[in-house]
Amino acid sequence: MNINIQKETLENPLSQIIGVVEKRQTLPILGNVYLELNQSTLTLVGSDLETEITTRVDNVNGTDGKTTVSARKLYDICRSLPNESELSLVVEQDNKMVVKAGKSRFTLQTLSADDFPRLEETQWKHEFTLAQKQLNSLLTRTSFSMAQQDVRYFLNGLLLEIHEDHILSVATDGHRLAKTQIMVEPLGIDLVQSIVPRKAVLEIGKFVDANSDELVNVKLNSSHISIQSGNFLFISKLIDGRFPDYEKVIPANLDKHIIINRENLINILSRAAILSNEKFRGVSLSVDNNLLQVRSHNPDQEHAKDEMEVSYSGSAIEIGFNVNYLLEALKACESEEIDLGLLDPNTSCTFHAAESDETLYLIMPMRL
């Protein structure tokens, strides 16, 4: 097997695959990228047994064959070479791959392609298409609220809830919740709930363009999700578990509503965060007579106070929050003004764009 290819042509698909390749593998071959040249089409595959990325490059010169080689080393070699370099990859008889570019020469160890584990493409139960920007919206507006290595394994991912005419995405780590939805053409689906693992969500987010109308093909069954766009194919196992009933945790009786300029709130929270407790990251919000005050302090007896005008005519209230949770949600909310809903210092707050509630964020209060 030998492959002749431009540096940029190889580097781009390697960069898409490298994120799924584990640095510490239970199987050495999982640190490798699967390479197969067949009738001028080069197929590259990366896998960690839970998630698999396949990408193809057309019009590649060489002789057909397949092998696996260290994904990280091959990617680093590509990155280190000058732009417009021409690469030659030759697999020799002694399980070695020789990579040449100009006067540079590298010899890498290979492992048999026949031993590379592939996720089996099982029978798909549901299939539909979305624009890349729609899928990107579902992920970016909610994924930051996913749990990370929580013992409640079903929280370590993002819920996709597919209805006949809309798709919901929901993520929560038990302290905050993010929910958004998009309207779609009728899908012929009653209700499907799938929990996509955290790693898969992050990898999908790398290749779906927030501004692209290009379609992606989504396939689902009870255990896997597949997303394909052009020569890029992503397959992941789903989390086998029951996601919490998110509607039950969203309070319906919030009687205090504050209209706030989102950018100004982000600015004063960022300043208050500088002197917040490094461990608990608490800030206090108090509102009265169209004025919002933000305060923070830390164990070194340092204090910060800032304020801004808001639109509010209810009774005075003071409530504490983790400032990081507030900032992450505010930055994901694409609106000039937000509607902040409160009840009392012990009840979670919600906020959404002032003109629409299709995206909603919930944050639990904290004692300061």
N, C-alpha and C positions, 0 to 999 in steps of 0.2 A: 504493500500500500504506500502510495506517496501522494502528497497534496501540494499544489502550488497556488498560493493565495496572497492577496495584498494584506498588509498589516491591519488596516482599518476594517477590512471585510471580516477578518477573524476576531478582532478585538471586541467589536460590538456584541456579537452573540455570546462571547465568553463573559462579558460584563453582565449580561442578563442572567446567566446561569450561575455565576460565582456565589450569589447570595444564598442559593439553596444548598450549596455544597457545605457540609459540616466541617469545621476545623478539627474537631475531635470526633472521630468516627469509631463506631463499634466494628465496622468492616473497613479495611484499608481501601477497598475499591470505591467506597462512597466518597473518598477524597478525589476521585478521578472524574474526568469528563469523558463521556462516550462519544467517539468520533466514527462516523461511517460515511464513506463516499460511495455513491451508487448512481451511475449514469449522470455524472456532473452535478449531482445534488449532494451537498455536505450536510449531514444531520449531526447536531450536537445535543447531548442529553446530560442533565445534572439531576441527581436524586439524593434524598436522605431517607428513603423508604416511606415517608409520609407525604412528601411533596415532590413533584417531578416537573421539570421544565424542558421542553423540546423546542429547538429552533432550527430552521433550515436556511441554507445559503445556496442559491442557484448559480449555474454557470461557473463551476469550480473545475480547474484543470487537474488531472492526475490519473492514477490508476485505482480502480475500485478496491475496497477492503474496509476493515473495521478494527478498532482497538480502543483502549482507554489509557489515559495519561493524566498525571496530576493537573487538576484544573487550576489551582492557585499558581503553580510554577509556570504553566503555559501562559496564563493570563499576565503574570508579572513580566515574562519574557517579551510578550507582545507590547506591553506598555512601555518597556524600557528601550525599544527600538525606535529609530528615527521614523518620522512620518513618511508615507509612500514607500516603505520598505517592502520588498518582495520576499515572502517566506516560502521555504521548502521544508515540508515535513515528510520524513522517510522512515518507515518502520522496517527495522532490520531483523534478521533471523534470531538474534539472541535477546528478544524481548526488549529492545531498546528503540527509542525514537530519536532521530537526529534532526534537529531544527537548525536550519541555516538561513542567514539573512546578511547579505554582503559578506563581510569578513568575520561576522559573528557565527559561532557554532556552539550548540548546546546538545548534550546527550541526556535523555530522560528515560527513566524506567517505565515500562508499560505493563499492564495486566490484561488478561484475555477479555475481549468484549463479550464472550459467551457467558462470563461470570457476572456481568453487570446486571443488578436487579432492576427490573422495570415494573411499574405499576400497570396492572392489567386493565385495559379499557373495557369495563363491564357494560352490560346493557343499560342505556340511559333511559330514564323514565320521563324526564321533562327536558324540553329544549326551547330556547327563545333567543332573541338578539336584542342588544342594547347598544346605544352609542357609547363610545369610550368615555365621553364627558359625563354621561349619566352614571356609569359604573364608578367613575372616579368620585363623583359627588356622594354616592352612597357610602363609600369607604372613608373619604377624608373628613366628612362631617361627623363621623362617629367613632372611628377606629382608635383615637387617642384615649377613649374611655375603657378599652379592653383591659382586663386583668392580666397580670404577668406572673406566671408560676404560682397561681392561687391553687390551694388544695381543692377548691370547688372548680374542677377542671373545665366544666361547661362555661365558666366565665372567661377562660383564656382564649377567647375567640369572639367572633362577631356573628350575630343572628341575622340571616337573610330570611325575610318572611315574604313569600311571593303570593300575591292575590291575583284575581282576574284582571284588574285594571291598574294596579299599583304594586310597587315593591317597597318594603320597609327594611331598613337596617337599624339594628339596636346593639349597643355595647354598654356594659356596666362592669365595674370592679367592686360593687358593693357600697362605694362611697359616693359615686356619681353615676349618671346615666345619660347617654346621648341617643337620640332617636331622630331619624329623618325618613322621608319617603319621596319617591318620584312616581309620576303618573306614566303609564305605558299603554300601548295599544292592547286590546283584549288578548290575553295569553291562552285562554282555554284551560286555566288552572284554578282550582277552587282555593286551596290553601296548602302551601308547602313551607315548612320551617327547616332550615339547615344552619348548623353552627360551623362557620369556617374558622379553622385554627389561626391564631395570631400570626404565626410565621407566614402562612399562606396569604393572609390579608396584606401584610407588608410587602410581600413579593409582587402581588398583583398590582399594588399601588405604584410600583416602580415603572410599569410599562403602559398603564392606561393614561392617556393624555387628557388633562382637564379641559382642553379647548377643542378636542377632536370630535368630529361627527362620524368618524370611521366606526363601523359596526364591529362588535365582538359577539361571538357565538357562545352562549352559556348552556351547558348541559348539567343535569343533576340526576342523581338517584339517592337512595337512602344512605349511601356510605361515601360517595365521591362527588366532587365538583370539577368540571372541565371548562376552561375558558380559552378560546382560540381567536386569534386576530392575525390574519395573513399567515406568515410562516412561523408564528409563535404559538405554541400550545402549552397550556399550564393545567396540570392535574393535581388535585390534593385530596387526601382523605378528609372526611368530615369528623367533627367531634361527636361521639355517640353519647348523647345526654339530653336532658330536658332543660331548656332555658327558662329562667324565672318568668313568672307572669309580670311583665314590665308595667302593664296598665295599672296594676294594683298599687304600685309604689309611687305613682304620680298623683300628688294630692289634687283633689278637685275643688277644694273649698278655699283657695287662696284669695283673700279679699283685699289685699293691698297690691296695687300695680303701679310701678314706677317706670316712666319712659326716660331712658338714658341714652346719651350719645355714646355709641360703642367705642369709638377711637379715644375719646377723652377718658372713659372709664379704664381702658387698657393702660393709658399713660399714667394715671394716678395710682392704679394698682401696682404697676411696675415699679414706681418710685417707693411705694410703701413696702413692697416686698424686700427692698434692700436691707431694711432693719427688722424684718420679721425673724422669728425663731427659726434657725437653720434646720431644726428637726421637724417641727410641726407646721411651719409656714403659715401661721394663723394671722389673719387680718380681721379687723372689726369694721363693719359697715353700719352707720347710723343715718337715718333719714328723717327729716322733719321740715315742714314749710318749704318745699321745693329746693332743699339743700341736702346733698349727700356728703357725709364725712367718712373718710377712710383713715383708720389708725392702725399702727403696728408697734410692737416693742419686742425686745429680746432679753435674755438673762443678764446681759451687760448693762441693763438699765438705759438702753438707748431707745428713743422713741421717734416715730414719724407720724405726721398728721397732714392730710390733704383734703381738699373739698372741691365740689363742683355743683353747678346748678342742674337740677333735674325737674321733671314735671311730676308732681306728687301732691295730693291734697288730703291724704289720710292721716291717721294718728301716728305719732312718733314710734319708731321701732329701731332696735339695735340687734345685730346678729353677726356671728363670727363664721368665717369660712377659711378653708385652705386656699391660699392665694394662687397656687399653681393650678388647682382645678378650675378656678374662675378664669384665669388667663388663657388656658388651653381651650376652653369652651368658647370664650369670647373671640379668640382668633379664628376659630373654625366657623363662626357665625357670620355669614356674609350679608351684613345689613348696616345701614348708617345709624339706625336707632334700634334699641332692644326694649322689650317689655319684660321687666323683672317682677315676678310674682312672689309675694311673701304672705305668711300668716302670723307666725310668732317665732321667737328665737329657737324653738325646739323642732320646728317643722322644716323639711327640705324646701328650698326655693326652686323655682323654675324660671327659665327665660328663653325667649325666642325673638325672632325678628318682629319689630312692631307691626309690620304690615302682613305677616304671615306666620302661621304656627306649624308649617309642614316640617320644620326642624326644631326640635325642643331639647333643652338641656336641663337636667336636674342635678342639684348638688346638695348633699347633706350638710347641715350646720355643724360647727364644732364649738366646744366651750373654750373660752380664753381666760 
